Amino acid sequence: MQKFSRLQLASLVAGLWLAAGGAASAQTCGKDYTIQDGDSLAKIAAKVYGKSSQWTFIFYANQDRVGSGQSLIVPGLAIRIPCLESAAPALPEAATTEAQAPATAAPPPLSSEVKRIQFLTASDYAPFTDAALPQGGMITDVVNTAMGALKTESKSSFEFTVSWVNDWAAHLNPLLVSRAFDMGFPWYKPNCQDFEDLDTNAKFRCQKFFFSNPVFEEQVLVFVRKDSPVTLASENELVGKKLCRPAGYWTFDLDDNGRNWVKGKKVTMLNPPTIEECMKLLMDGSADAVPINELTGRAAMVRLDLADKLRVIEKPLAILTLHVIIAKAHPNARTMLYYFNSALDKLKASGAYDQIVERHLQQFWDSQSVQAPKTTPPKTADDKATAGTETATAAAAAGGTAKK
Protein backbone atom coordinates (compact mmCIF):
# COMPACT_ATOMS: atom_id res chain seq x y z
CA MET A 1 0.00 0.00 0.00
CA GLN A 2 1.35 3.40 -0.93
CA LYS A 3 1.90 5.71 2.02
CA PHE A 4 1.05 9.40 1.92
CA SER A 5 1.98 12.21 4.25
CA ARG A 6 -0.71 14.40 5.79
CA LEU A 7 0.18 17.27 3.47
CA GLN A 8 -0.01 15.06 0.39
CA LEU A 9 -3.41 13.67 1.37
CA ALA A 10 -4.74 17.10 2.25
CA SER A 11 -3.48 18.52 -1.02
CA LEU A 12 -5.02 15.72 -3.05
CA VAL A 13 -8.44 15.91 -1.43
CA ALA A 14 -8.37 19.70 -1.69
CA GLY A 15 -8.50 19.33 -5.45
CA LEU A 16 -11.52 17.00 -5.45
CA TRP A 17 -14.66 18.95 -6.16
CA LEU A 18 -17.59 16.63 -5.63
CA ALA A 19 -21.05 17.23 -7.08
CA ALA A 20 -23.65 19.27 -5.31
CA GLY A 21 -24.80 16.79 -2.70
CA GLY A 22 -22.73 16.84 0.48
CA ALA A 23 -21.47 20.39 0.10
CA ALA A 24 -20.14 21.98 3.27
CA SER A 25 -22.80 23.92 5.05
CA ALA A 26 -22.32 27.59 5.85
CA GLN A 27 -19.57 27.91 8.39
CA THR A 28 -18.00 30.77 10.26
CA CYS A 29 -14.41 31.00 11.40
CA GLY A 30 -13.31 30.61 14.99
CA LYS A 31 -15.47 27.53 15.55
CA ASP A 32 -15.07 23.79 15.09
CA TYR A 33 -16.66 22.13 12.08
CA THR A 34 -17.58 18.45 11.78
CA ILE A 35 -16.55 16.89 8.47
CA GLN A 36 -19.49 15.64 6.39
CA ASP A 37 -19.59 13.12 3.54
CA GLY A 38 -18.49 14.85 0.33
CA ASP A 39 -16.51 17.61 2.03
CA SER A 40 -13.09 18.71 0.84
CA LEU A 41 -10.76 21.27 2.36
CA ALA A 42 -11.08 23.37 -0.78
CA LYS A 43 -14.88 23.31 -0.54
CA ILE A 44 -14.87 24.28 3.14
CA ALA A 45 -12.36 27.09 2.49
CA ALA A 46 -14.55 28.42 -0.34
CA LYS A 47 -17.54 28.58 2.02
CA VAL A 48 -15.64 30.25 4.87
CA TYR A 49 -13.11 32.48 3.11
CA GLY A 50 -14.55 32.78 -0.37
CA LYS A 51 -11.40 31.20 -1.89
CA SER A 52 -10.89 27.47 -2.30
CA SER A 53 -7.12 27.99 -2.60
CA GLN A 54 -6.96 28.94 1.08
CA TRP A 55 -7.52 25.34 2.20
CA THR A 56 -3.96 25.42 3.55
CA PHE A 57 -5.08 27.59 6.48
CA ILE A 58 -7.43 24.83 7.63
CA PHE A 59 -4.88 22.09 7.10
CA TYR A 60 -2.11 23.70 9.13
CA ALA A 61 -4.53 24.70 11.88
CA ASN A 62 -5.41 21.04 12.46
CA GLN A 63 -2.13 19.16 12.38
CA ASP A 64 -2.45 18.46 16.09
CA ARG A 65 -5.77 16.70 15.47
CA VAL A 66 -4.58 14.38 12.74
CA GLY A 67 -2.48 11.31 13.39
CA SER A 68 0.55 10.61 11.23
CA GLY A 69 -0.38 9.26 7.83
CA GLN A 70 -4.12 9.82 8.24
CA SER A 71 -6.31 11.82 5.90
CA LEU A 72 -7.78 14.97 7.34
CA ILE A 73 -11.03 14.47 5.42
CA VAL A 74 -12.72 11.87 7.62
CA PRO A 75 -16.51 12.20 8.13
CA GLY A 76 -17.27 12.88 11.78
CA LEU A 77 -13.89 14.46 12.57
CA ALA A 78 -14.13 17.90 14.20
CA ILE A 79 -11.65 20.38 12.77
CA ARG A 80 -10.79 23.95 13.72
CA ILE A 81 -11.69 26.69 11.26
CA PRO A 82 -9.17 29.49 11.85
CA CYS A 83 -10.06 33.13 11.31
CA LEU A 84 -7.93 35.05 8.87
CA GLU A 85 -6.27 38.18 10.18
CA SER A 86 -8.83 40.53 8.69
CA ALA A 87 -11.77 38.60 10.13
CA ALA A 88 -10.31 37.32 13.38
CA PRO A 89 -12.42 38.17 16.42
CA ALA A 90 -10.67 39.97 19.25
CA LEU A 91 -9.53 37.57 21.93
CA PRO A 92 -10.43 38.26 25.54
CA GLU A 93 -7.47 39.49 27.52
CA ALA A 94 -7.43 36.28 29.53
CA ALA A 95 -7.20 34.16 26.39
CA THR A 96 -4.38 36.28 25.01
CA THR A 97 -2.42 35.99 28.23
CA GLU A 98 -3.05 32.26 28.50
CA ALA A 99 -1.22 31.59 25.23
CA GLN A 100 1.96 33.01 26.69
CA ALA A 101 4.33 31.25 29.04
CA PRO A 102 3.35 31.74 32.70
CA ALA A 103 5.24 34.60 34.29
CA THR A 104 6.32 32.30 37.10
CA ALA A 105 7.76 29.64 34.79
CA ALA A 106 11.35 28.76 35.59
CA PRO A 107 13.82 29.83 32.92
CA PRO A 108 15.16 26.93 30.81
CA PRO A 109 18.57 25.52 31.73
CA LEU A 110 21.21 27.14 29.55
CA SER A 111 24.80 26.15 29.04
CA SER A 112 27.38 28.58 30.37
CA GLU A 113 29.34 27.96 27.15
CA VAL A 114 26.55 29.14 24.83
CA LYS A 115 26.10 32.88 25.14
CA ARG A 116 25.17 33.64 21.53
CA ILE A 117 23.67 31.86 18.52
CA GLN A 118 24.21 33.26 15.04
CA PHE A 119 21.61 32.11 12.51
CA LEU A 120 22.20 32.30 8.77
CA THR A 121 19.64 32.65 5.98
CA ALA A 122 19.16 34.42 2.63
CA SER A 123 16.56 35.99 0.36
CA ASP A 124 14.91 34.75 -2.85
CA TYR A 125 12.98 31.97 -1.11
CA ALA A 126 9.45 33.35 -0.74
CA PRO A 127 7.38 32.87 1.30
CA PHE A 128 9.85 31.26 3.70
CA THR A 129 12.79 33.68 3.77
CA ASP A 130 13.26 36.99 2.03
CA ALA A 131 14.42 40.27 3.52
CA ALA A 132 11.74 42.07 1.49
CA LEU A 133 8.89 40.06 3.07
CA PRO A 134 7.11 40.99 6.32
CA GLN A 135 9.17 39.68 9.25
CA GLY A 136 11.63 38.28 6.71
CA GLY A 137 9.25 35.50 5.69
CA MET A 138 7.51 32.64 7.48
CA ILE A 139 10.51 30.62 8.70
CA THR A 140 12.45 33.72 9.73
CA ASP A 141 9.41 34.80 11.75
CA VAL A 142 9.21 31.38 13.42
CA VAL A 143 12.93 31.44 14.31
CA ASN A 144 12.84 35.00 15.65
CA THR A 145 9.68 34.42 17.69
CA ALA A 146 10.78 31.09 19.15
CA MET A 147 14.27 32.25 20.07
CA GLY A 148 12.99 35.62 21.29
CA ALA A 149 10.70 33.82 23.75
CA LEU A 150 13.59 31.64 24.90
CA LYS A 151 15.78 34.70 25.40
CA THR A 152 13.06 36.37 27.49
CA GLU A 153 12.51 33.26 29.61
CA SER A 154 16.23 32.96 30.24
CA LYS A 155 16.33 36.61 31.36
CA SER A 156 18.61 37.50 28.45
CA SER A 157 21.39 35.18 29.52
CA PHE A 158 22.15 34.61 25.86
CA GLU A 159 21.73 36.51 22.56
CA PHE A 160 20.85 35.47 19.04
CA THR A 161 21.11 37.14 15.63
CA VAL A 162 19.82 36.35 12.13
CA SER A 163 22.25 37.26 9.34
CA TRP A 164 21.50 37.43 5.60
CA VAL A 165 24.11 36.25 3.11
CA ASN A 166 22.49 36.12 -0.30
CA ASP A 167 24.56 33.28 -1.71
CA TRP A 168 22.79 30.07 -0.82
CA ALA A 169 25.50 28.00 -2.47
CA ALA A 170 28.02 29.23 0.12
CA HIS A 171 25.90 28.44 3.18
CA LEU A 172 26.57 24.75 3.77
CA ASN A 173 30.12 24.90 2.57
CA PRO A 174 32.00 26.89 3.74
CA LEU A 175 29.95 29.17 6.02
CA LEU A 176 28.26 26.57 8.25
CA VAL A 177 30.84 23.79 8.02
CA SER A 178 33.59 26.23 9.01
CA ARG A 179 31.35 27.59 11.82
CA ALA A 180 31.46 31.15 10.52
CA PHE A 181 27.78 30.97 11.55
CA ASP A 182 26.19 28.58 14.02
CA MET A 183 22.86 27.51 12.53
CA GLY A 184 21.27 27.90 9.10
CA PHE A 185 17.70 27.81 7.79
CA PRO A 186 15.59 26.69 6.05
CA TRP A 187 16.99 23.45 4.63
CA TYR A 188 15.37 20.28 3.35
CA LYS A 189 16.41 16.97 4.87
CA PRO A 190 17.29 14.12 2.49
CA ASN A 191 16.24 10.56 3.28
CA CYS A 192 19.45 9.86 5.15
CA GLN A 193 18.32 6.32 5.99
CA ASP A 194 18.86 5.43 2.33
CA PHE A 195 22.34 6.92 2.41
CA GLU A 196 23.90 4.75 -0.30
CA ASP A 197 21.20 5.75 -2.77
CA LEU A 198 21.80 9.49 -2.32
CA ASP A 199 23.83 11.70 -4.61
CA THR A 200 27.08 13.30 -3.44
CA ASN A 201 25.45 16.54 -2.31
CA ALA A 202 22.73 14.83 -0.29
CA LYS A 203 25.30 12.51 1.31
CA PHE A 204 27.31 15.56 2.34
CA ARG A 205 24.25 17.06 3.98
CA CYS A 206 23.55 13.85 5.93
CA GLN A 207 27.20 13.37 6.93
CA LYS A 208 27.98 16.91 8.01
CA PHE A 209 24.80 18.30 9.62
CA PHE A 210 22.30 17.74 12.38
CA PHE A 211 18.69 18.65 11.58
CA SER A 212 16.19 20.28 13.91
CA ASN A 213 12.66 19.04 14.35
CA PRO A 214 10.62 19.83 11.21
CA VAL A 215 9.69 23.51 10.96
CA PHE A 216 7.42 23.17 7.92
CA GLU A 217 6.26 20.49 5.49
CA GLU A 218 6.22 21.39 1.81
CA GLN A 219 5.36 19.71 -1.48
CA VAL A 220 7.34 19.82 -4.71
CA LEU A 221 5.16 20.41 -7.78
CA VAL A 222 6.01 20.56 -11.47
CA PHE A 223 5.48 23.82 -13.39
CA VAL A 224 5.08 23.58 -17.20
CA ARG A 225 3.84 25.77 -20.03
CA LYS A 226 0.09 25.82 -20.63
CA ASP A 227 0.57 24.03 -23.98
CA SER A 228 2.92 21.37 -22.57
CA PRO A 229 1.84 17.74 -23.12
CA VAL A 230 3.32 16.78 -19.72
CA THR A 231 0.63 15.63 -17.26
CA LEU A 232 2.77 13.48 -14.91
CA ALA A 233 0.34 10.60 -15.33
CA SER A 234 3.62 8.69 -15.42
CA GLU A 235 6.87 10.03 -13.99
CA ASN A 236 8.62 8.64 -17.06
CA GLU A 237 7.23 11.66 -18.92
CA LEU A 238 10.06 13.72 -17.43
CA VAL A 239 12.83 11.30 -18.44
CA GLY A 240 14.85 12.84 -21.24
CA LYS A 241 13.48 16.32 -20.49
CA LYS A 242 15.30 19.51 -19.56
CA LEU A 243 14.47 20.42 -15.95
CA CYS A 244 15.35 23.73 -14.32
CA ARG A 245 16.27 24.54 -10.72
CA PRO A 246 18.35 27.51 -9.59
CA ALA A 247 22.03 26.94 -8.88
CA GLY A 248 22.56 25.43 -5.47
CA TYR A 249 19.04 24.06 -5.00
CA TRP A 250 18.55 20.48 -3.78
CA THR A 251 18.21 17.62 -6.28
CA PHE A 252 17.97 14.55 -4.05
CA ASP A 253 14.20 14.29 -4.55
CA LEU A 254 14.82 13.77 -8.26
CA ASP A 255 16.79 10.61 -7.39
CA ASP A 256 14.43 9.34 -4.66
CA ASN A 257 12.12 6.36 -5.06
CA GLY A 258 14.36 4.77 -7.66
CA ARG A 259 14.11 7.68 -10.09
CA ASN A 260 17.87 8.34 -10.33
CA TRP A 261 17.11 11.11 -12.82
CA VAL A 262 20.16 13.20 -11.91
CA LYS A 263 22.56 10.44 -10.84
CA GLY A 264 21.69 8.37 -13.89
CA LYS A 265 21.76 11.41 -16.18
CA LYS A 266 18.21 10.63 -17.28
CA VAL A 267 17.35 14.34 -17.33
CA THR A 268 19.27 17.47 -18.26
CA MET A 269 19.49 19.97 -15.41
CA LEU A 270 19.59 23.71 -16.08
CA ASN A 271 20.85 25.83 -13.17
CA PRO A 272 20.48 29.60 -13.66
CA PRO A 273 20.94 31.92 -10.68
CA THR A 274 17.26 32.48 -9.79
CA ILE A 275 13.83 30.85 -9.89
CA GLU A 276 12.62 33.73 -12.07
CA GLU A 277 15.21 32.81 -14.68
CA CYS A 278 14.03 29.20 -14.57
CA MET A 279 10.51 30.39 -15.35
CA LYS A 280 11.82 32.48 -18.26
CA LEU A 281 13.70 29.47 -19.64
CA LEU A 282 10.49 27.52 -19.35
CA MET A 283 8.61 30.17 -21.30
CA ASP A 284 11.13 30.40 -24.17
CA GLY A 285 11.27 26.62 -24.55
CA SER A 286 14.81 26.16 -23.21
CA ALA A 287 13.40 24.12 -20.30
CA ASP A 288 10.57 21.59 -20.37
CA ALA A 289 9.61 21.75 -16.68
CA VAL A 290 10.46 23.42 -13.39
CA PRO A 291 10.08 21.06 -10.41
CA ILE A 292 10.10 23.33 -7.36
CA ASN A 293 8.40 23.72 -3.99
CA GLU A 294 4.85 24.91 -4.56
CA LEU A 295 4.81 28.25 -2.79
CA THR A 296 8.11 29.52 -4.18
CA GLY A 297 7.09 28.48 -7.68
CA ARG A 298 3.68 30.15 -7.47
CA ALA A 299 5.21 33.36 -6.08
CA ALA A 300 7.69 33.55 -8.99
CA MET A 301 4.92 32.85 -11.47
CA VAL A 302 2.92 35.81 -10.17
CA ARG A 303 5.92 38.16 -9.97
CA LEU A 304 6.56 37.51 -13.67
CA ASP A 305 2.86 37.77 -14.58
CA LEU A 306 2.86 34.23 -16.00
CA ALA A 307 -0.19 32.82 -14.24
CA ASP A 308 -2.10 32.59 -17.53
CA LYS A 309 0.85 31.12 -19.43
CA LEU A 310 2.04 28.38 -17.07
CA ARG A 311 0.33 25.34 -15.62
CA VAL A 312 0.95 23.69 -12.23
CA ILE A 313 0.61 19.91 -12.10
CA GLU A 314 -1.07 19.29 -8.75
CA LYS A 315 0.32 15.77 -8.27
CA PRO A 316 3.20 16.15 -5.78
CA LEU A 317 6.57 15.00 -7.03
CA ALA A 318 7.86 14.90 -3.44
CA ILE A 319 6.92 15.87 0.12
CA LEU A 320 9.83 17.47 2.00
CA THR A 321 10.36 18.96 5.45
CA LEU A 322 12.21 22.20 6.18
CA HIS A 323 14.66 22.36 9.11
CA VAL A 324 17.21 24.45 10.94
CA ILE A 325 20.64 22.81 10.62
CA ILE A 326 23.99 22.92 12.41
CA ALA A 327 27.34 21.33 11.55
CA LYS A 328 28.03 18.14 13.47
CA ALA A 329 31.57 19.41 14.04
CA HIS A 330 30.28 22.45 15.93
CA PRO A 331 31.43 22.06 19.57
CA ASN A 332 28.01 23.17 20.86
CA ALA A 333 25.90 21.52 18.17
CA ARG A 334 23.71 19.39 20.42
CA THR A 335 23.18 22.16 22.96
CA MET A 336 22.13 24.69 20.33
CA LEU A 337 19.89 22.15 18.64
CA TYR A 338 18.25 21.46 21.99
CA TYR A 339 17.68 25.17 22.50
CA PHE A 340 15.97 25.55 19.14
CA ASN A 341 13.88 22.37 19.36
CA SER A 342 12.69 23.29 22.85
CA ALA A 343 11.80 26.82 21.74
CA LEU A 344 9.98 25.48 18.66
CA ASP A 345 8.01 22.98 20.77
CA LYS A 346 6.90 25.75 23.12
CA LEU A 347 5.91 27.96 20.19
CA LYS A 348 3.72 25.18 18.79
CA ALA A 349 2.22 24.33 22.18
CA SER A 350 1.23 27.97 22.75
CA GLY A 351 -0.60 28.22 19.43
CA ALA A 352 1.70 31.03 18.27
CA TYR A 353 3.27 28.80 15.60
CA ASP A 354 -0.12 28.23 13.95
CA GLN A 355 -0.81 31.97 14.01
CA ILE A 356 2.53 32.74 12.32
CA VAL A 357 2.00 30.13 9.61
CA GLU A 358 -1.59 31.22 8.98
CA ARG A 359 -0.57 34.88 8.75
CA HIS A 360 2.17 34.24 6.21
CA LEU A 361 0.01 31.87 4.19
CA GLN A 362 -2.68 34.55 4.09
CA GLN A 363 -0.16 37.13 2.88
CA PHE A 364 1.08 34.66 0.29
CA TRP A 365 -2.33 33.76 -1.11
CA ASP A 366 -3.38 37.41 -1.09
CA SER A 367 -0.30 38.25 -3.16
CA GLN A 368 -1.23 35.54 -5.67
CA SER A 369 -4.64 37.07 -6.26
CA VAL A 370 -3.19 40.46 -7.29
CA GLN A 371 -2.33 40.41 -10.98
CA ALA A 372 -0.87 43.35 -12.87
CA PRO A 373 -3.00 44.76 -15.75
CA LYS A 374 -1.89 43.33 -19.11
CA THR A 375 -1.19 46.82 -20.45
CA THR A 376 1.29 47.65 -17.72
CA PRO A 377 4.56 46.08 -16.63
CA PRO A 378 4.06 43.20 -14.16
CA LYS A 379 4.29 44.07 -10.51
CA THR A 380 7.43 42.84 -8.84
CA ALA A 381 8.61 42.65 -5.28
CA ASP A 382 11.06 45.30 -4.12
CA ASP A 383 14.69 44.44 -4.64
CA LYS A 384 15.79 42.21 -1.85
CA ALA A 385 17.93 43.81 0.80
CA THR A 386 21.43 42.43 0.84
CA ALA A 387 23.12 42.38 4.22
CA GLY A 388 25.65 39.72 3.33
CA THR A 389 28.89 39.80 1.46
CA GLU A 390 27.70 37.98 -1.65
CA THR A 391 24.72 37.91 -3.97
CA ALA A 392 22.58 35.32 -5.42
CA THR A 393 20.19 32.72 -5.06
CA ALA A 394 20.21 29.09 -4.22
CA ALA A 395 21.36 26.86 -1.52
CA ALA A 396 24.35 25.17 -0.66
CA ALA A 397 26.20 22.04 -0.64
CA ALA A 398 29.13 19.92 -0.27
CA GLY A 399 31.73 20.16 -2.80
CA GLY A 400 29.00 21.21 -5.12
CA THR A 401 25.45 22.35 -4.72
CA ALA A 402 22.27 21.40 -2.99
CA LYS A 403 19.77 23.68 -1.48
CA LYS A 404 17.33 24.50 1.08
N, C-alpha and C positions, 0 to 999 in steps of 0.2 A: 504494500500500500504506500502510495506517495505521501510524504509528510509535508505539511505547509506550516509556515509561521503564522502568527496571528495577523501580522500586517498583510501577508499575501492573501490570506482568506478574506480579510476585511476589504482589501482592494478589489478582489474578484467579485465578491457579492455586491460591492458598491456599484459595479457596472451592470448588474442585472436588473433591468426594469421589467417587472412583471405586469400583466394586464390588470385592468381596473380593480377586480376583486381583491381584497386584502390590502388595500392601500392604507398607509399609516394615517391614523385619525389626527385631527388637529392637535397640536402639541405646543406647549410653551416651554421656554427654557427655564432652567433653574429647578426643574422637577424631574423625578424618575419617570421613565416610560417603559412599559412592558411590551416586549417584542411580540408581534402578531404574525400569523402565517402570511407569507407574501411580502413581508417588510424587507427593505434593504437599507443600508446606511445612507445611500444616496437619496432614497425616497424620503426618509425621515428628515434628512438635512434640508431637502427642498421644502418640506412642510414648515419646518421651524425657522430656517434662515432665508428661504427663498432661493437658495443656490444648492443644487445637488453636489457640486464639487466640494462643498465644505463638510463632507462626511468625515474628513480627517479629524475635525474637532471632536466629534462624538467618539471616534475610535480611541484617540489618545486620552480622552477623559475617562475611559472605562477599562484601561489595561489592568487595573487592580481587581477587576471583577471577572476577568477571563483567565482561565487556566491555560498553561502553556500548550500550544498546539490545538486549541479549541476554536471553533468559529464563534464570532461574536453574535451572529444572527441565529439565535436559538429561540424559538417561540416559548414564551413564558419567562424569559430572562429579563430582569429589570435592569435598565441601563440609565446612566446619568446623562441628561441633556444640558450641556454647559451653555451659559449665556455668553454671547460675544461681547466684547468690550463696550460697544455702543449701546447694547441693550441690557447689560448686566445690572440687576437690582443692587441697590446699596446694601452692604452687609451691616448688620447691627454691630455696634462697637465691640460687644462681647465676642461675636463670631470672628471679627478681625483679629482681636487679641489672641484668641484661642489658637489660631493657626501659627502663632509665633512660639518660639521656645520659651518655656516658663522662666520668669526673671530669676527664680531661685535655683535654676538648673546649674549643676556643677560644671565648670569649664572642662572640656575634654583634655585628657592627658596629652601633653606635647613634649616632644624630645627637646632637650636642651641644645642639641646639635643642629636643629632645624629652626632657624630664625627667619628664613625668607624662602619663598618659592617663586621662581621666575617662569611664567608660562609663555609659550610661543605659539603664535598663529599667523594667519595672513589673510588678505582679501581675495576677491574673485571666487567666492564659494557661497554665493547666496542660496538659501536664506540662512545658512549656518554661521558663516563668518565673513564679514566684510566691514571695513572701517566706515563705509558710507551708510550702512544700515543702522536703524535704531538699536542702541545698546551693543553695536558691533555684530549683530546677528544672534540667532537663537542659542547656539552653543556657547558663544562668548558670554551671553547673558546668564546662562546656567552656571558657567564657571565663576563669573564675578559674584553672583548672588550666593552660591553655595559657599565659596571661600570667604566672602564678606561676612556671612553669618558665623562661620567658624572663627574668624578673627575677632569678632565681637564677643563670642562666648569665651574665648581664651583671654579676654581683656587685653587684646593687642600685644600678646606675647610673641607674635610673629607677623611678618608682612608678606604680601604677595603682589606681583605685578603681571600684567599681560602685555607682551611686546608683539609688534607687528613687523615681520620681515617678509616682504612680498616676493619671495622666491621659494615656492613650495619645494622645489627639487633640492634645495640646500638644507631643508629642515632635519630630515632623518640623518643624513650624512653630509656635512660634518656637525651641524649645530647642536643636535641632541646627543649624538654618540660621543662627541667631545666634551659634553656637559657645559657648553657655552650658555645653554638654557637648561632648566630642570625638566619641565614637562611640556609636551606639545599637544595641540588639538586642532581639529577633530580628525581622527584617523580610523580607517576601516581595519578590521582584524581579519586576516586570512584564516582559513581552516587549518590551523597549525597541527591538528591531529593527523592530517594527511600530509605530513611534512615532505615526504619523498616525491609526492606528486606536484609540489609547488614549483613555480619558476624561481629563478635566482633572487629576484627582488622580494618576493613574498617570503622566501626562506630567510632572507636577511632580517625582515621585519619580525618574524617569529623568534629568530635566534637572539636578536639584540635588544628587544624591548618587552617590557611588561605592559599589559593593557588594563585600564580601569574597568569597573563595571560598565555595561553599556549605557551610553548617554542618550542615544537615539537610534531607532531602527528605520532603515531606509531601503527603498526598492530601486533597482536599476531597470530602466525602461529603454526601449530602442526608438530613436527619433529618425524618421525617414521623410523624403519628399512626398507630397500629396499624391503624385502620380507613380510612386514606387510600387512595384509588384510584390514587395516583401510584406508578408503578413505574420511571419513567425509561427505559422501553423506547424512547421518543422524547423528546428534550430539549424538544420543543414542548409536552410536558405541563405544563411550568412557565410557559409564556407565559400572561400574564393572571392569574397567581397572586400572592399576597402572600408575599414572602420576607422573612425576618428575619435581620439581622446587627447586632451591637452598634454603637453610634455610634463612628465612627472606623475601623472595620475596612475592609479592602481590598474593592474591588468589581470590579477589572479582569478577574478571571477570568470574571465574568458577561457580559463583553463580548467575550471572546476567541473565536476560531474562528468569527467571523461571527455570534455570538449577538446582540450589541448589546442585551441585555435592559435594562440600565440606561440607556445612552445613548439608545436608541430608545424608552424608557419602555414597554417591553413587559411589565415586571413592576412591582409596587408594592413598594418597599422600606420595611420597618419598622426603626427604629434605636433601640431602647431602650438604656439604659446598659450592661447586662451580658448575657452569654450565658444566664445563668439566666432572665432576664426574657424572652429570645427563646423559650426552651423553655416558659415559662408561657403566652406568647401562642399558641404552637403548640397547647398543650393546650386552651385555652379557645376555639379556633377563630378567633382574630383573625389568625393566620398560617397559611398552607398548608404551608410548608416552611422548614427552617433549613439552608441550605447552609454548612457550616463545616468546618474541618480536623477530621479524624477524632478525634484524641486529645482535643482540647479539648471537642468535642461529646459524646463518650462520658463524659468526666469529669463534665460538667455533668448529664448524664442520670442518672448514679449519685448525685450529690450531692442531686438532687431526688427520688430514688427513683422514677424514671419508666421504668426499664428494661423493665417489662412493659406500658407504655402507649405507647411510641414504637417506631418501626421505623427501622433504618438501611439505606438503599439502598446496596449494596456497590459499585455501578458508580461509579468516580471521576468527578466532574464536572471536576476539574482536578488536575494534579500540580504542586506549587509547591516552590521551594527557599527556605530561611530563610538570612538573611545578617546580618552586622554591617555597618552603614553609617556613612558619614562625609560631611559636606557637601563638595562640590567646592570651595567657597570657603574651606575651612579651609586656612591657610597650610602646615600640615604633613600634609595629607590623604594624600598618596602615601606618605610615610614611615610614618605610623601604620598605614596599610593594609598596608604591607609587613611591619611588625612582627607584626600579627595573623595575616596569611596564613602567614608563616614559622612562627610558634608553632603554628598549627593544623596545618600540614603535619607538624611534628615530633611533635605529639600523636598524629596518625593513624599515623605511621610506627612509633611506639613500641608501639602497641597499646592505649595508655591511652584513646584516644578510643572504641574499641569497648567497653571495659570501662565507661566512663561511660554510654554509650548503653544498653547492656544492663542496667545497674543501674537506670537510671531507667525503662526500659520494664518491667522486672520489678516495680518499685514501682507503676507505673501499672496493669498488668494485675492485680496483687494487689488493688489498691484497687477495681477493677471487680468483683471476685468477692465483695466484702463488701457484702451488702445489708441494710438495716435491717429488723427485723421489721415486719410490716404493722400491728401494734397499737401501735407506738411511733413517735414522730416520726422522720423520715429523718435519718440521720447526715450531718453537714455538716462541711466543713473548718473549721478555726479561722479567725476573722476575719483577713484578711490584714493584715500589719503595714504601716503607712504611714510611710515615711521621707521622702516628698516633701512638697511644699507643696500638692498638689491631690489630689482623689480621682477615681477612676472606672475607666475600663474600656477603652477601645478603642485604636486606634492612630491615627496621625496623618496629617496630610496638608497639602497645599498649599492654600491658600485655602479648604480645606474639609476633607474627611476621607478617610482611607485607612488601612489598618492593616497592621500586622505583615506 
